[in-house]
Amino acid sequence: NGPLATESVGVEWVDGPAADPLQLGLRLVVPREHSHKAKLDLELGSGAWSPWAESWALRDKTLEARVSIAALLPGGGCARFASDF
């Protein structure tokens, strides 16, 4: 009955310096009612396991991004969402 929330999906750049790889995480919360807006959380982290770790995120306004999401629908349709954050 509540919103549908995805688990945070992340990727890591392994070609960067071994001591300081970058991680990118994305989480989407879709409301079940059409009158509510979807919520998106995007975070970029550097050296997440170290004492000198830094992160930038949409939720605390330390990161700005243009995000586009596309989903295939039953019957062959496609839903698209794009926004600046």
N, CA, C and O atoms as a GROMACS GRO file, in nm:
protein
  340
    1ASN      N    1   0.081  -0.119   0.000
    1ASN     CA    2   0.000   0.000   0.000
    1ASN      C    3   0.085   0.126   0.000
    1ASN      O    4   0.037   0.233  -0.036
    2GLY      N    5   0.209   0.114   0.040
    2GLY     CA    6   0.298   0.229   0.041
    2GLY      C    7   0.374   0.241  -0.089
    2GLY      O    8   0.343   0.171  -0.185
    3PRO      N    9   0.473   0.330  -0.094
    3PRO     CA   10   0.551   0.348  -0.216
    3PRO      C   11   0.638   0.227  -0.247
    3PRO      O   12   0.671   0.148  -0.158
    4LEU      N   13   0.673   0.214  -0.373
    4LEU     CA   14   0.764   0.109  -0.418
    4LEU      C   15   0.904   0.168  -0.420
    4LEU      O   16   0.930   0.262  -0.495
    5ALA      N   17   0.994   0.114  -0.340
    5ALA     CA   18   1.131   0.166  -0.332
    5ALA      C   19   1.229   0.061  -0.380
    5ALA      O   20   1.221  -0.055  -0.340
    6THR      N   21   1.321   0.101  -0.465
    6THR     CA   22   1.424   0.010  -0.510
    6THR      C   23   1.537   0.006  -0.408
    6THR      O   24   1.553   0.100  -0.329
    7GLU      N   25   1.613  -0.099  -0.409
    7GLU     CA   26   1.735  -0.101  -0.330
    7GLU      C   27   1.834  -0.010  -0.401
    7GLU      O   28   1.824   0.011  -0.522
    8SER      N   29   1.928   0.044  -0.329
    8SER     CA   30   2.030   0.128  -0.392
    8SER      C   31   2.114   0.041  -0.485
    8SER      O   32   2.165  -0.064  -0.445
    9VAL      N   33   2.126   0.084  -0.608
    9VAL     CA   34   2.206   0.014  -0.708
    9VAL      C   35   2.333   0.094  -0.727
    9VAL      O   36   2.327   0.215  -0.748
   10GLY      N   37   2.447   0.029  -0.719
   10GLY     CA   38   2.572   0.102  -0.728
   10GLY      C   39   2.669   0.043  -0.828
   10GLY      O   40   2.665  -0.076  -0.860
   11VAL      N   41   2.756   0.128  -0.876
   11VAL     CA   42   2.866   0.087  -0.963
   11VAL      C   43   2.994   0.148  -0.909
   11VAL      O   44   2.990   0.250  -0.840
   12GLU      N   45   3.105   0.087  -0.940
   12GLU     CA   46   3.234   0.137  -0.893
   12GLU      C   47   3.331   0.141  -1.010
   12GLU      O   48   3.338   0.049  -1.090
   13TRP      N   49   3.405   0.252  -1.018
   13TRP     CA   50   3.509   0.264  -1.119
   13TRP      C   51   3.633   0.193  -1.066
   13TRP      O   52   3.690   0.234  -0.965
   14VAL      N   53   3.675   0.088  -1.133
   14VAL     CA   54   3.791   0.012  -1.086
   14VAL      C   55   3.920   0.058  -1.152
   14VAL      O   56   4.028   0.014  -1.112
   15ASP      N   57   3.911   0.143  -1.252
   15ASP     CA   58   4.033   0.188  -1.320
   15ASP      C   59   4.097   0.308  -1.252
   15ASP      O   60   4.202   0.354  -1.296
   16GLY      N   61   4.036   0.359  -1.147
   16GLY     CA   62   4.091   0.474  -1.076
   16GLY      C   63   4.204   0.430  -0.984
   16GLY      O   64   4.241   0.313  -0.982
   17PRO      N   65   4.258   0.524  -0.908
   17PRO     CA   66   4.363   0.488  -0.813
   17PRO      C   67   4.314   0.381  -0.715
   17PRO      O   68   4.202   0.390  -0.666
   18ALA      N   69   4.394   0.283  -0.688
   18ALA     CA   70   4.353   0.169  -0.604
   18ALA      C   71   4.309   0.212  -0.465
   18ALA      O   72   4.220   0.150  -0.406
   19ALA      N   73   4.367   0.318  -0.411
   19ALA     CA   74   4.333   0.360  -0.276
   19ALA      C   75   4.208   0.448  -0.272
   19ALA      O   76   4.158   0.477  -0.163
   20ASP      N   77   4.157   0.491  -0.387
   20ASP     CA   78   4.047   0.585  -0.386
   20ASP      C   79   3.952   0.566  -0.505
   20ASP      O   80   3.938   0.657  -0.587
   21PRO      N   81   3.887   0.449  -0.517
   21PRO     CA   82   3.791   0.430  -0.626
   21PRO      C   83   3.666   0.515  -0.603
   21PRO      O   84   3.638   0.557  -0.490
   22LEU      N   85   3.591   0.541  -0.709
   22LEU     CA   86   3.467   0.616  -0.700
   22LEU      C   87   3.349   0.520  -0.707
   22LEU      O   88   3.351   0.423  -0.782
   23GLN      N   89   3.246   0.548  -0.628
   23GLN     CA   90   3.124   0.469  -0.631
   23GLN      C   91   3.007   0.562  -0.665
   23GLN      O   92   3.002   0.676  -0.620
   24LEU      N   93   2.913   0.511  -0.745
   24LEU     CA   94   2.793   0.585  -0.781
   24LEU      C   95   2.673   0.501  -0.740
   24LEU      O   96   2.660   0.387  -0.783
   25GLY      N   97   2.586   0.556  -0.657
   25GLY     CA   98   2.468   0.485  -0.611
   25GLY      C   99   2.340   0.556  -0.653
   25GLY      O  100   2.334   0.679  -0.655
   26LEU      N  101   2.238   0.478  -0.688
   26LEU     CA  102   2.110   0.531  -0.733
   26LEU      C  103   1.997   0.456  -0.664
   26LEU      O  104   1.998   0.333  -0.660
   27ARG      N  105   1.899   0.529  -0.610
   27ARG     CA  106   1.781   0.468  -0.546
   27ARG      C  107   1.659   0.544  -0.594
   27ARG      O  108   1.660   0.666  -0.599
   28LEU      N  109   1.553   0.471  -0.630
   28LEU     CA  110   1.431   0.530  -0.683
   28LEU      C  111   1.313   0.488  -0.596
   28LEU      O  112   1.299   0.370  -0.563
   29VAL      N  113   1.228   0.584  -0.558
   29VAL     CA  114   1.106   0.556  -0.482
   29VAL      C  115   0.988   0.603  -0.567
   29VAL      O  116   0.975   0.722  -0.597
   30VAL      N  117   0.902   0.508  -0.606
   30VAL     CA  118   0.787   0.538  -0.691
   30VAL      C  119   0.660   0.528  -0.606
   30VAL      O  120   0.635   0.424  -0.546
   31PRO      N  121   0.580   0.635  -0.601
   31PRO     CA  122   0.456   0.630  -0.523
   31PRO      C  123   0.351   0.543  -0.593
   31PRO      O  124   0.352   0.532  -0.716
   32ARG      N  125   0.264   0.484  -0.516
   32ARG     CA  126   0.157   0.404  -0.574
   32ARG      C  127   0.042   0.492  -0.624
   32ARG      O  128  -0.039   0.448  -0.706
   33GLU      N  129   0.034   0.614  -0.574
   33GLU     CA  130  -0.072   0.706  -0.616
   33GLU      C  131  -0.014   0.805  -0.716
   33GLU      O  132   0.095   0.858  -0.695
   34HIS      N  133  -0.086   0.830  -0.824
   34HIS     CA  134  -0.036   0.917  -0.931
   34HIS      C  135  -0.023   1.063  -0.888
   34HIS      O  136   0.046   1.140  -0.954
   35SER      N  137  -0.088   1.102  -0.780
   35SER     CA  138  -0.082   1.241  -0.736
   35SER      C  139   0.048   1.274  -0.665
   35SER      O  140   0.076   1.392  -0.640
   36HIS      N  141   0.129   1.174  -0.632
   36HIS     CA  142   0.256   1.197  -0.564
   36HIS      C  143   0.371   1.186  -0.663
   36HIS      O  144   0.359   1.119  -0.766
   37LYS      N  145   0.482   1.253  -0.632
   37LYS     CA  146   0.598   1.252  -0.720
   37LYS      C  147   0.695   1.141  -0.682
   37LYS      O  148   0.704   1.102  -0.566
   38ALA      N  149   0.766   1.090  -0.783
   38ALA     CA  150   0.873   0.992  -0.758
   38ALA      C  151   0.989   1.065  -0.693
   38ALA      O  152   1.010   1.185  -0.716
   39LYS      N  153   1.065   0.993  -0.612
   39LYS     CA  154   1.183   1.050  -0.546
   39LYS      C  155   1.306   0.975  -0.594
   39LYS      O  156   1.302   0.854  -0.615
   40LEU      N  157   1.414   1.047  -0.611
   40LEU     CA  158   1.538   0.990  -0.660
   40LEU      C  159   1.651   1.030  -0.566
   40LEU      O  160   1.660   1.146  -0.526
   41ASP      N  161   1.736   0.936  -0.533
   41ASP     CA  162   1.854   0.966  -0.454
   41ASP      C  163   1.976   0.919  -0.532
   41ASP      O  164   1.987   0.801  -0.566
   42LEU      N  165   2.066   1.009  -0.560
   42LEU     CA  166   2.188   0.980  -0.634
   42LEU      C  167   2.305   1.025  -0.548
   42LEU      O  168   2.306   1.136  -0.496
   43GLU      N  169   2.406   0.938  -0.534
   43GLU     CA  170   2.520   0.970  -0.450
   43GLU      C  171   2.649   0.926  -0.519
   43GLU      O  172   2.657   0.816  -0.574
   44LEU      N  173   2.749   1.012  -0.515
   44LEU     CA  174   2.882   0.982  -0.567
   44LEU      C  175   2.976   0.984  -0.447
   44LEU      O  176   2.981   1.081  -0.372
   45GLY      N  177   3.051   0.874  -0.430
   45GLY     CA  178   3.141   0.864  -0.316
   45GLY      C  179   3.283   0.836  -0.358
   45GLY      O  180   3.307   0.774  -0.462
   46SER      N  181   3.376   0.881  -0.278
   46SER     CA  182   3.518   0.861  -0.304
   46SER      C  183   3.583   0.805  -0.179
   46SER      O  184   3.577   0.867  -0.073
   47GLY      N  185   3.646   0.687  -0.191
   47GLY     CA  186   3.717   0.628  -0.076
   47GLY      C  187   3.624   0.596   0.039
   47GLY      O  188   3.657   0.625   0.154
   48ALA      N  189   3.508   0.538   0.011
   48ALA     CA  190   3.401   0.522   0.110
   48ALA      C  191   3.442   0.448   0.236
   48ALA      O  192   3.383   0.471   0.341
   49TRP      N  193   3.540   0.362   0.230
   49TRP     CA  194   3.578   0.286   0.349
   49TRP      C  195   3.694   0.348   0.426
   49TRP      O  196   3.737   0.293   0.527
   50SER      N  197   3.746   0.459   0.380
   50SER     CA  198   3.865   0.519   0.442
   50SER      C  199   3.827   0.639   0.529
   50SER      O  200   3.718   0.694   0.514
   51PRO      N  201   3.916   0.679   0.619
   51PRO     CA  202   3.889   0.794   0.705
   51PRO      C  203   3.878   0.925   0.627
   51PRO      O  204   3.816   1.020   0.676
   52TRP      N  205   3.935   0.933   0.509
   52TRP     CA  206   3.932   1.057   0.430
   52TRP      C  207   3.822   1.053   0.323
   52TRP      O  208   3.827   1.129   0.226
   53ALA      N  209   3.724   0.967   0.341
   53ALA     CA  210   3.616   0.951   0.243
   53ALA      C  211   3.537   1.081   0.226
   53ALA      O  212   3.519   1.158   0.320
   54GLU      N  213   3.490   1.102   0.104
   54GLU     CA  214   3.403   1.215   0.073
   54GLU      C  215   3.285   1.163  -0.006
   54GLU      O  216   3.295   1.062  -0.075
   55SER      N  217   3.171   1.231   0.005
   55SER     CA  218   3.056   1.194  -0.077
   55SER      C  219   2.979   1.320  -0.113
   55SER      O  220   2.982   1.421  -0.043
   56TRP      N  221   2.909   1.309  -0.225
   56TRP     CA  222   2.826   1.417  -0.275
   56TRP      C  223   2.693   1.354  -0.311
   56TRP      O  224   2.689   1.248  -0.373
   57ALA      N  225   2.582   1.418  -0.271
   57ALA     CA  226   2.450   1.357  -0.292
   57ALA      C  227   2.345   1.463  -0.325
   57ALA      O  228   2.357   1.580  -0.288
   58LEU      N  229   2.241   1.418  -0.396
   58LEU     CA  230   2.129   1.506  -0.426
   58LEU      C  231   2.058   1.548  -0.298
   58LEU      O  232   2.018   1.663  -0.284
   59ARG      N  233   2.042   1.453  -0.203
   59ARG     CA  234   1.962   1.478  -0.084
   59ARG      C  235   2.017   1.590   0.004
   59ARG      O  236   1.940   1.657   0.072
   60ASP      N  237   2.150   1.611   0.003
   60ASP     CA  238   2.205   1.720   0.085
   60ASP      C  239   2.254   1.837   0.000
   60ASP      O  240   2.323   1.926   0.049
   61LYS      N  241   2.218   1.835  -0.129
   61LYS     CA  242   2.246   1.943  -0.224
   61LYS      C  243   2.395   1.968  -0.247
   61LYS      O  244   2.435   2.080  -0.282
   62THR      N  245   2.478   1.865  -0.227
   62THR     CA  246   2.620   1.877  -0.260
   62THR      C  247   2.650   1.823  -0.399
   62THR      O  248   2.765   1.824  -0.443
   63LEU      N  249   2.545   1.775  -0.470
   63LEU     CA  250   2.559   1.720  -0.604
   63LEU      C  251   2.443   1.769  -0.689
   63LEU      O  252   2.328   1.772  -0.643
   64GLU      N  253   2.471   1.806  -0.812
   64GLU     CA  254   2.368   1.840  -0.910
   64GLU      C  255   2.382   1.742  -1.026
   64GLU      O  256   2.493   1.703  -1.062
   65ALA      N  257   2.270   1.703  -1.085
   65ALA     CA  258   2.275   1.604  -1.192
   65ALA      C  259   2.153   1.616  -1.282
   65ALA      O  260   2.049   1.665  -1.240
   66ARG      N  261   2.167   1.572  -1.405
   66ARG     CA  262   2.053   1.551  -1.495
   66ARG      C  263   2.038   1.400  -1.506
   66ARG      O  264   2.130   1.331  -1.550
   67VAL      N  265   1.923   1.350  -1.465
   67VAL     CA  266   1.900   1.206  -1.459
   67VAL      C  267   1.789   1.169  -1.556
   67VAL      O  268   1.685   1.235  -1.560
   68SER      N  269   1.811   1.063  -1.633
   68SER     CA  270   1.710   1.010  -1.724
   68SER      C  271   1.689   0.862  -1.693
   68SER      O  272   1.785   0.787  -1.676
   69ILE      N  273   1.563   0.822  -1.684
   69ILE     CA  274   1.528   0.684  -1.656
   69ILE      C  275   1.426   0.640  -1.760
   69ILE      O  276   1.333   0.714  -1.791
   70ALA      N  277   1.443   0.521  -1.814
   70ALA     CA  278   1.348   0.464  -1.910
   70ALA      C  279   1.311   0.324  -1.864
   70ALA      O  280   1.396   0.249  -1.815
   71ALA      N  281   1.184   0.290  -1.880
   71ALA     CA  282   1.137   0.156  -1.842
   71ALA      C  283   1.047   0.102  -1.952
   71ALA      O  284   0.958   0.172  -2.002
   72LEU      N  285   1.071  -0.023  -1.990
   72LEU     CA  286   0.984  -0.089  -2.087
   72LEU      C  287   0.855  -0.130  -2.019
   72LEU      O  288   0.857  -0.181  -1.906
   73LEU      N  289   0.742  -0.109  -2.086
   73LEU     CA  290   0.611  -0.142  -2.032
   73LEU      C  291   0.553  -0.264  -2.101
   73LEU      O  292   0.590  -0.295  -2.214
   74PRO      N  293   0.462  -0.333  -2.034
   74PRO     CA  294   0.394  -0.445  -2.100
   74PRO      C  295   0.327  -0.395  -2.228
   74PRO      O  296   0.269  -0.287  -2.230
   75GLY      N  297   0.335  -0.473  -2.332
   75GLY     CA  298   0.275  -0.434  -2.460
   75GLY      C  299   0.370  -0.356  -2.549
   75GLY      O  300   0.332  -0.314  -2.658
   76GLY      N  301   0.494  -0.338  -2.505
   76GLY     CA  302   0.595  -0.275  -2.590
   76GLY      C  303   0.610  -0.125  -2.572
   76GLY      O  304   0.692  -0.064  -2.642
   77GLY      N  305   0.535  -0.063  -2.483
   77GLY     CA  306   0.550   0.080  -2.460
   77GLY      C  307   0.674   0.112  -2.378
   77GLY      O  308   0.743   0.022  -2.330
   78CYS      N  309   0.701   0.241  -2.364
   78CYS     CA  310   0.817   0.284  -2.288
   78CYS      C  311   0.780   0.408  -2.205
   78CYS      O  312   0.722   0.503  -2.258
   79ALA      N  313   0.814   0.407  -2.077
   79ALA     CA  314   0.794   0.523  -1.991
   79ALA      C  315   0.930   0.589  -1.972
   79ALA      O  316   1.030   0.522  -1.947
   80ARG      N  317   0.933   0.722  -1.986
   80ARG     CA  318   1.059   0.797  -1.972
   80ARG      C  319   1.043   0.907  -1.870
   80ARG      O  320   0.937   0.969  -1.858
   81PHE      N  321   1.150   0.929  -1.796
   81PHE     CA  322   1.153   1.034  -1.695
   81PHE      C  323   1.290   1.100  -1.703
   81PHE      O  324   1.392   1.031  -1.702
   82ALA      N  325   1.293   1.232  -1.710
   82ALA     CA  326   1.419   1.305  -1.710
   82ALA      C  327   1.399   1.435  -1.632
   82ALA      O  328   1.297   1.502  -1.646
   83SER      N  329   1.498   1.469  -1.550
   83SER     CA  330   1.487   1.590  -1.472
   83SER      C  331   1.625   1.636  -1.426
   83SER      O  332   1.716   1.556  -1.409
   84ASP      N  333   1.637   1.766  -1.406
   84ASP     CA  334   1.756   1.823  -1.346
   84ASP      C  335   1.736   1.824  -1.195
   84ASP      O  336   1.627   1.856  -1.146
   85PHE      N  337   1.839   1.790  -1.121
   85PHE     CA  338   1.832   1.791  -0.976
   85PHE      C  339   1.942   1.878  -0.922
   85PHE      O  340   1.955   1.893  -0.801
   0.00000   0.00000   0.00000
